[in-house]
Amino acid sequence: MPERGPTIFAAGLVLPVSAPDIRDGAVLVREGRIAAVGTLEELGQGNPDAQLRYFPHGTIVPGAVNAHAHLGFRRGDAPEGGSFSTWLAGLIERLPEKESWTAEAARASAREAIEAGTTFMAESSPYGECLPQLVESGLAGTVYAEFFPHEIGTPEEAVEFIVNKVRELREGLPERVDAQVSVHSPYTVDPESSRLAARRTRELGWRLAIHLSESPEELEFVRQGTGGLADIFGRNEWGGVGVSPVRYAESIELLAPSTIAAHLATGVSEEDLEILARTGVAAAHCPRSNEFLGCGVSPVPRMLERGVRVGMGTDGLWSSPSMNLFEETLVAVRLHGFEGATGLELATLGGARALGIKAETGSLEAGKWADLAVVDVDPGDEDPAREVIEAAAGGAVLSTVVGGVAVYDSATETAG
């Protein structure tokens, strides 16, 4: 539940993302939502009854929005990277023993994300298995339930199963936690199951998540029907269609404004970019996972130029070193030569746009949920957003607030 009574979160600098920076800024929170954003002087004078949380040498930013994550992996024993298909085969081989520790790993991953300033997470897990841990964590977010038709039956049976499963998952959830469907990938879900799932979720007004154009092996499978992913489950004989994964995904109706595609790291051509822009699909950028698995570099600058909605994602701890979305974003900033403001937007409002929740979170604006992070840095004027990203990437988050509630707090604050 939100904190009782109004609260003012104030700091030496506030970066709203959707509006100019505010020195000696403040955010007024009432009933879990942002009531006003301005200077501490004006908000303090106008709201003498508000509790004040003041970080004079800190910076307040919107909470990070993780547009693609997997909570159910733990640090330290990941399959070897470098080749995507070899890594995935190792992951699949270890699924039976993984069941014993998935819940514990999901709790730890969620906690790590919170302590790094994340307030909203789009999590993907088989049949939504990590939903209980997302709920427990205090994060806002959505679990995208992956399904694998070879384990279920016909395409019709598989889609009906996952739709009913998501309906069950949704029962009794907190206000800001949801469940949706994920068509895992072009090499694990057959074309007809993918098509039916896309149609069904759109009929229901739901969102859809996919992994797309992630690896060289995926590109080879879709185009030629060969390579390390051609028999990953022993039955995926539908490859070899002679086109790119993006064009294939369009042909089976997966791409739409309600779809978020993760990775898009290998073989994304100019034609593919045109398809992404035309269909309105959003993208989740996971550069550290892409590098670890030898998947290449996603053409994010060209996506942004074409108006594709892009957010940042950490993936999971078996393909990425941390659940710190600001650390992920710093890699993207360096990789693509972005200014700090672009990076901060990708980590916050960009992710909210990609997930279709920009009206509710992603920037510090009146009416939105009070999702914010306080970072222990007092940046200069040259590129303050980059300094904040660097500090948060290095573990300098003092407090993480979700819907007005401090779900993480290591802060030393003053009364002003």
C-alpha positions in Angstrom: 0.0 0.0 0.0 1.2 3.6 -0.6 2.6 5.5 2.3 0.0 7.4 4.3 -0.2 11.1 3.8 1.7 13.2 1.2 5.5 12.8 0.9 8.0 15.1 -0.8 11.1 13.4 -2.2 13.7 16.1 -2.8 17.3 16.2 -4.0 20.0 18.4 -5.3 18.9 17.5 -8.8 15.7 16.0 -10.3 15.8 14.6 -13.9 12.2 14.1 -14.9 13.2 12.8 -18.4 10.1 14.2 -20.1 10.9 17.8 -18.9 13.9 20.0 -18.1 16.2 19.2 -15.2 15.4 20.8 -11.9 18.1 21.9 -9.5 17.0 21.6 -5.8 14.1 19.8 -7.2 11.3 17.8 -5.6 8.5 15.3 -6.3 5.3 15.5 -4.4 3.6 12.1 -3.9 0.0 11.5 -2.8 -1.7 8.1 -2.7 1.1 6.5 -4.6 1.1 8.9 -7.5 3.0 12.0 -8.4 1.0 15.1 -7.5 3.5 17.6 -8.7 7.1 18.1 -9.7 9.0 21.3 -9.1 11.5 23.0 -6.8 11.8 22.0 -3.2 11.0 25.6 -2.2 7.7 25.8 -4.1 6.5 22.3 -3.2 7.6 22.6 0.4 5.8 25.9 0.9 2.6 24.7 -0.8 2.5 21.4 1.2 3.5 22.0 4.8 1.8 18.8 5.9 3.9 16.6 3.7 6.7 14.3 5.0 10.0 15.4 3.6 12.7 13.0 2.4 15.6 15.1 1.4 18.8 14.0 -0.4 20.7 17.3 -0.9 23.7 15.6 -2.6 21.6 13.1 -4.6 19.7 13.0 -7.9 16.2 11.7 -8.4 15.3 10.0 -11.6 12.4 7.8 -12.8 12.8 4.2 -11.8 14.3 2.0 -14.4 11.9 0.0 -16.6 13.4 -3.4 -17.5 11.8 -4.2 -20.8 13.1 -7.8 -21.0 14.3 -10.0 -18.1 14.5 -13.6 -16.9 14.4 -13.8 -13.1 14.8 -17.5 -12.7 18.6 -17.8 -13.2 21.3 -17.5 -10.6 24.8 -16.1 -10.8 27.9 -18.2 -11.0 27.1 -21.4 -12.9 25.9 -20.3 -16.3 26.5 -22.5 -19.3 29.5 -21.4 -21.4 28.8 -18.4 -23.7 30.1 -17.7 -27.1 27.8 -19.9 -29.2 24.1 -19.4 -28.7 23.0 -22.9 -29.6 25.7 -24.5 -27.4 24.6 -22.2 -24.5 20.9 -23.0 -25.0 21.6 -26.8 -25.2 23.4 -26.5 -21.9 20.5 -24.6 -20.4 18.0 -27.2 -21.6 20.1 -30.0 -20.2 20.1 -28.5 -16.8 16.4 -27.7 -16.6 15.5 -30.7 -14.4 18.0 -29.7 -11.6 17.2 -26.0 -12.1 13.6 -26.6 -10.8 14.9 -27.0 -7.3 16.4 -23.4 -7.1 14.4 -21.4 -9.6 12.2 -19.7 -7.0 15.2 -18.7 -4.9 17.0 -17.4 -7.9 14.0 -15.3 -8.9 13.7 -13.7 -5.5 17.4 -12.8 -5.5 17.3 -11.5 -9.1 14.3 -9.3 -8.3 16.0 -8.0 -5.2 19.1 -7.2 -7.1 17.1 -5.3 -9.7 15.3 -3.3 -7.0 18.5 -2.3 -5.2 19.8 -1.1 -8.6 16.8 1.3 -9.1 14.4 -0.8 -11.1 10.7 -0.2 -10.5 9.0 -2.0 -13.4 10.0 -5.3 -14.9 8.8 -7.3 -17.9 9.8 -10.8 -17.0 9.6 -13.9 -19.2 9.5 -17.4 -17.8 8.2 -20.8 -18.8 4.4 -20.8 -18.2 4.9 -17.8 -15.9 6.7 -19.7 -13.2 8.4 -16.6 -11.7 5.2 -14.7 -11.2 5.0 -15.4 -7.4 8.5 -14.0 -6.8 7.7 -10.9 -8.9 4.7 -10.3 -6.7 6.7 -10.8 -3.5 9.4 -8.4 -4.5 7.3 -5.2 -4.5 8.1 -4.4 -8.1 5.5 -3.4 -10.6 5.6 -5.6 -13.7 4.4 -8.2 -16.1 5.3 -11.8 -16.4 5.2 -13.0 -20.0 4.3 -16.7 -19.8 6.3 -18.7 -22.4 4.8 -21.8 -23.8 6.2 -24.7 -25.8 3.7 -26.5 -28.1 5.7 -29.7 -28.4 5.0 -30.2 -24.6 1.3 -29.7 -25.0 -0.3 -30.9 -28.3 -1.8 -29.4 -31.4 -1.4 -25.6 -32.1 -5.0 -25.1 -31.1 -4.5 -27.0 -27.8 -1.3 -25.2 -27.1 -2.7 -21.7 -27.5 -5.9 -22.6 -25.6 -3.7 -23.9 -22.8 -1.5 -20.8 -22.5 -4.4 -18.4 -22.6 -6.1 -20.3 -19.8 -2.9 -20.5 -17.9 -2.5 -16.7 -18.1 -6.0 -16.2 -17.0 -5.3 -18.4 -13.9 -2.1 -16.5 -13.2 -4.0 -13.2 -13.2 -6.3 -14.2 -10.5 -5.8 -12.2 -7.2 -2.8 -10.2 -8.5 -1.8 -6.8 -7.0 -2.9 -3.8 -8.9 0.3 -3.3 -10.8 1.3 -6.9 -11.5 0.0 -8.6 -14.6 0.5 -11.7 -16.8 0.6 -11.9 -20.5 1.7 -14.4 -23.2 5.1 -15.0 -24.8 5.7 -16.8 -28.1 9.3 -17.8 -27.1 11.1 -17.7 -30.4 10.9 -18.7 -34.1 12.9 -21.9 -33.4 10.8 -23.2 -30.4 7.2 -22.3 -31.3 5.9 -23.6 -34.7 4.4 -21.1 -37.2 0.7 -22.1 -36.6 1.0 -21.9 -32.8 2.7 -18.6 -33.2 0.0 -17.3 -35.6 -2.9 -18.5 -33.4 -1.3 -17.0 -30.2 -0.8 -13.7 -31.9 -4.4 -13.6 -33.2 -5.8 -14.7 -29.9 -3.9 -12.3 -27.7 -4.8 -9.4 -30.0 -8.5 -10.4 -29.8 -8.2 -10.3 -26.0 -6.4 -6.9 -26.0 -3.3 -8.5 -24.5 0.4 -7.9 -25.2 2.8 -10.4 -26.6 6.5 -10.9 -26.0 9.0 -12.7 -28.3 12.7 -13.3 -28.7 13.5 -12.4 -32.3 16.6 -12.3 -34.6 18.7 -12.9 -31.6 21.6 -15.1 -32.9 23.4 -16.2 -36.1 22.0 -19.7 -35.4 18.4 -18.4 -35.4 19.1 -16.6 -38.7 20.5 -19.9 -40.2 17.5 -21.9 -38.9 14.9 -19.6 -40.3 16.6 -19.1 -43.7 18.0 -22.5 -44.3 16.5 -24.9 -41.8 20.0 -26.0 -40.6 22.4 -25.3 -37.8 22.5 -25.7 -34.0 18.9 -24.8 -33.5 17.4 -27.0 -36.1 16.9 -29.9 -33.6 17.0 -28.1 -30.3 13.7 -29.8 -29.3 13.9 -32.5 -31.9 10.7 -31.4 -33.7 11.3 -27.9 -35.1 11.3 -28.9 -38.8 9.6 -25.7 -40.0 12.7 -23.6 -40.7 14.3 -23.0 -44.1 11.8 -20.5 -45.4 14.5 -18.4 -47.1 13.8 -15.0 -45.3 15.0 -13.2 -42.3 13.6 -13.9 -38.8 11.9 -10.4 -38.9 10.2 -11.0 -42.2 9.2 -14.5 -41.1 7.7 -13.1 -37.9 5.7 -10.6 -39.9 4.5 -13.4 -42.2 3.0 -15.4 -39.3 1.4 -12.2 -37.8 3.6 -11.9 -34.7 4.5 -8.2 -35.3 2.1 -5.5 -34.1 2.2 -2.5 -31.8 1.2 -4.8 -28.9 4.3 -6.9 -29.5 7.7 -6.4 -27.9 10.6 -8.2 -29.5 13.7 -8.9 -27.5 17.3 -8.7 -28.8 17.1 -8.1 -32.6 20.9 -8.4 -32.6 21.7 -10.5 -35.7 21.1 -9.9 -39.4 18.6 -7.0 -38.9 18.6 -5.5 -42.4 17.3 -2.2 -43.7 14.2 -4.2 -45.0 13.8 -5.6 -41.5 14.0 -2.1 -40.0 11.2 -1.0 -42.4 9.1 -3.9 -41.3 9.6 -3.1 -37.6 8.7 0.5 -38.1 5.7 -0.3 -40.3 4.2 -2.9 -38.0 4.8 -0.7 -34.9 6.5 -3.5 -32.9 8.7 -2.4 -30.0 12.2 -3.6 -29.1 14.1 -4.6 -26.0 17.8 -4.0 -26.2 20.0 -6.4 -24.3 23.6 -5.6 -25.4 25.5 -7.6 -22.6 23.6 -10.8 -23.3 24.1 -10.3 -27.0 27.8 -10.0 -26.6 28.1 -12.9 -24.2 26.3 -15.2 -26.6 28.1 -14.0 -29.8 24.9 -12.5 -31.2 26.2 -9.2 -32.6 25.1 -5.6 -32.1 21.5 -4.5 -32.4 21.1 -1.5 -34.8 19.4 0.6 -32.1 20.4 4.1 -33.5 18.7 3.2 -36.8 15.7 1.8 -35.0 15.3 5.1 -33.2 15.7 7.1 -36.4 12.8 5.1 -37.9 10.6 5.7 -34.8 10.8 2.1 -33.4 10.1 2.2 -29.7 13.1 0.8 -27.8 13.7 0.0 -24.2 16.5 -1.6 -22.3 16.5 -5.2 -20.9 19.0 -7.1 -18.8 18.0 -10.6 -19.9 18.9 -13.1 -17.1 22.0 -14.0 -15.0 22.9 -16.9 -17.2 23.6 -14.6 -20.1 24.3 -11.2 -18.3 26.5 -10.2 -15.4 23.8 -8.4 -13.4 20.2 -7.3 -13.1 21.3 -3.7 -13.0 19.5 -1.9 -15.8 21.5 1.2 -15.5 24.7 -0.9 -15.9 23.1 -2.4 -19.1 22.3 1.1 -20.3 25.8 2.4 -19.7 27.0 -0.4 -22.0 24.5 0.8 -24.7 25.6 4.4 -24.2 29.2 3.5 -24.9 28.4 1.0 -27.6 26.3 3.4 -29.7 27.9 6.7 -28.7 24.7 8.1 -27.1 24.5 11.1 -24.9 23.5 10.5 -21.3 20.0 11.9 -21.8 19.3 9.4 -24.6 20.6 6.6 -22.3 18.5 7.7 -19.4 15.4 7.9 -21.6 16.0 4.4 -23.0 16.3 3.0 -19.4 13.1 4.7 -18.2 10.5 6.3 -20.5 11.8 4.3 -23.5 11.0 1.1 -21.8 7.6 2.3 -20.7 6.8 3.3 -24.3 7.9 -0.1 -25.5 5.7 -1.9 -23.0 2.7 0.3 -23.6 2.7 1.8 -20.1 4.0 5.3 -20.8 0.9 6.9 -19.4 1.6 5.2 -16.0 5.4 5.3 -15.5 8.8 6.0 -17.0 9.0 9.7 -16.3 8.4 12.1 -13.4 5.1 13.7 -14.3 2.0 14.6 -12.4 -0.6 11.8 -12.5 1.9 8.9 -13.1 2.8 6.4 -10.4 5.5 7.6 -8.1 8.2 5.2 -9.4 11.6 6.7 -8.8 15.2 6.1 -7.8 17.5 8.3 -5.7 21.1 8.1 -6.8 24.0 9.2 -4.7 25.6 11.6 -7.1 25.6 15.4 -7.5 26.5 15.7 -11.2 27.9 18.7 -13.0 26.2 20.5 -15.9 28.0 19.0 -18.9 26.2 15.6 -19.1 24.4 15.1 -15.8 22.3 12.2 -17.1 25.5 10.2 -18.0 27.0 10.9 -14.6 23.8 9.5 -13.0 23.8 6.4 -15.2 27.5 5.8 -14.3 26.8 6.2 -10.6 23.7 4.0 -10.6 25.6 1.4 -12.7 28.3 1.4 -10.0 25.8 0.6 -7.2 25.1 4.2 -6.0 21.3 3.8 -5.7 20.2 5.0 -2.3 16.5 4.4 -2.5 14.0 2.8 -4.9 10.4 3.9 -4.7 7.5 2.0 -6.4 4.1 3.6 -6.3 5.2 5.9 -3.5 6.6 3.0 -1.3 10.3 2.8 -0.6 10.9 -0.9 -1.5 14.7 -0.3 -1.0 16.3 2.2 1.2 20.0 2.4 2.2 19.8 6.2 2.3 21.1 8.7 4.7 18.8 11.7 4.4 18.3 15.1 6.1 15.3 17.0 7.1 16.3 19.9 4.9 
